[in-house]
Amino acid sequence: MENENTVDEAINSSEDEETLEEETQISSEDLEKVKAELEKEREARRQLTARAKKAEEELQKLRSKPAEKSSETLQEANSINEEAIDLRLDGYSRDEVLFILKNGGREALADSNSYVSMAINTAREQKRAEQEAAKAKDTSQMTEVEKKYSTEKLSKMSASELEKILPHTDS
């Protein structure tokens, strides 16, 4: 019986080995398919890696450019600030300075026939006229004496002088 068991075991083990060999053996078609898929995945990985490197390089370029632009922008801002200060020192109001800077800066003022120069001069003349008009008294309601003499002069006059200039009613 022992022989039978060993023979049966030997037969079973050889059958298992054959089955195992059949399962582990890959056909040449399957092998070619796996190799093709592997090559496709390698190519896709290479392309993705190349894209990632390119994107990193572009990102680094973009990050370095704002530093250059910010220094240029800072220089422009300083130039504008200096021009604004110069204009303020030359007697222009804040509104006039903003108008001048928006419309070409000091260069626009150099030409007396330019729009900016004419607009500033017109605005200044209008402002002066409004100030003078505000200073002037309304004389339509004043008497002849009030028109000729100020209140201060009248208060300093003696009674006899006042009698001479004030109108009299004989009653």
ZAMARGU-4260 file (C-alpha; in steps of 0.2 Angstrom, whole numbers, plus 5000, padded with zeros to 4 digits):
<rodrens>
0) 5000/5000/5000 | 5014/5011/5003 | 5020/5009/4985 | 5003/5013/4979 | 5002/5029/4989
5) 5019/5034/4983 | 5015/5031/4965 | 4998/5040/4967 | 5008/5055/4975 | 5021/5054/4961
10) 5007/5054/4948 | 4998/5069/4957 | 5014/5079/4959 | 5019/5077/4940 | 5001/5082/4936
15) 5002/5097/4947 | 5019/5101/4939 | 5012/5100/4921 | 4997/5111/4926 | 5008/5123/4934
20) 5019/5124/4919 | 5004/5127/4908 | 4998/5141/4919 | 5015/5150/4920 | 5019/5148/4902
25) 5014/5164/4892 | 5010/5162/4874 | 5021/5172/4862 | 5006/5182/4857 | 5002/5187/4875
30) 5020/5191/4878 | 5020/5203/4863 | 5004/5211/4869 | 5012/5214/4887 | 5028/5221/4879
35) 5018/5233/4868 | 5008/5239/4883 | 5024/5241/4893 | 5032/5251/4879 | 5016/5262/4877
40) 5016/5266/4896 | 5035/5270/4895 | 5032/5282/4881 | 5017/5290/4890 | 5028/5292/4905
45) 5042/5300/4895 | 5029/5312/4887 | 5022/5317/4904 | 5039/5319/4912 | 5044/5331/4897
50) 5028/5341/4899 | 5031/5342/4918 | 5049/5349/4915 | 5043/5361/4902 | 5029/5367/4914
55) 5042/5370/4928 | 5054/5379/4916 | 5039/5391/4911 | 5034/5393/4929 | 5051/5398/4934
60) 5052/5411/4919 | 5036/5418/4924 | 5041/5420/4942 | 5057/5428/4938 | 5049/5441/4926
65) 5038/5449/4939 | 5053/5454/4949 | 5060/5463/4933 | 5043/5471/4930 | 5041/5476/4948
70) 5058/5485/4947 | 5053/5494/4931 | 5036/5498/4938 | 5044/5505/4954 | 5055/5516/4944
75) 5040/5522/4934 | 5031/5526/4950 | 5045/5535/4957 | 5047/5545/4941 | 5028/5550/4942
80) 5029/5554/4961 | 5044/5566/4957 | 5035/5574/4943 | 5019/5576/4954 | 5030/5584/4968
85) 5038/5596/4955 | 5021/5601/4949 | 5015/5604/4966 | 5030/5615/4970 | 5027/5624/4954
90) 5010/5630/4961 | 4998/5617/4953 | 4984/5611/4964 | 4981/5592/4968 | 4967/5591/4955
95) 4978/5600/4942 | 4992/5588/4945 | 4981/5573/4943 | 4974/5580/4927 | 4991/5584/4920
100) 4998/5567/4924 | 4983/5558/4916 | 4985/5568/4900 | 5004/5568/4896 | 5013/5575/4911
105) 5024/5590/4911 | 5028/5588/4893 | 5010/5592/4889 | 5012/5609/4898 | 5027/5613/4888
110) 5016/5618/4873 | 5005/5633/4877 | 4993/5628/4863 | 4991/5610/4870 | 4974/5604/4877
115) 4981/5601/4894 | 4989/5619/4895 | 4974/5627/4889 | 4962/5617/4901 | 4973/5621/4916
120) 4974/5640/4911 | 4955/5641/4908 | 4951/5632/4925 | 4963/5644/4934 | 4955/5659/4926
125) 4938/5653/4930 | 4943/5650/4948 | 4951/5667/4950 | 4935/5675/4943 | 4924/5665/4955
130) 4935/5671/4970 | 4934/5689/4964 | 4916/5688/4962 | 4914/5681/4980 | 4924/5695/4987
135) 4914/5709/4979 | 4900/5717/4989 | 4882/5718/4983 | 4880/5737/4981 | 4862/5736/4975
140) 4854/5738/4992 | 4867/5751/4999 | 4864/5770/5001 | 4875/5783/4993 | 4884/5786/5009
145) 4887/5767/5011 | 4894/5766/4994 | 4906/5781/4997 | 4911/5777/5014 | 4915/5761/5023
150) 4908/5757/5040 | 4925/5760/5048 | 4927/5777/5040 | 4910/5782/5046 | 4914/5776/5064
155) 4930/5787/5065 | 4921/5803/5058 | 4916/5817/5070 | 4898/5822/5072 | 4900/5838/5062
160) 4907/5828/5048 | 4893/5815/5049 | 4880/5829/5048 | 4887/5836/5032 | 4887/5819/5023
165) 4871/5812/5030 | 4855/5817/5021 | 4844/5828/5032 | 4825/5829/5032 | 4818/5845/5037
170) 4803/5842/5048
</rodrens>
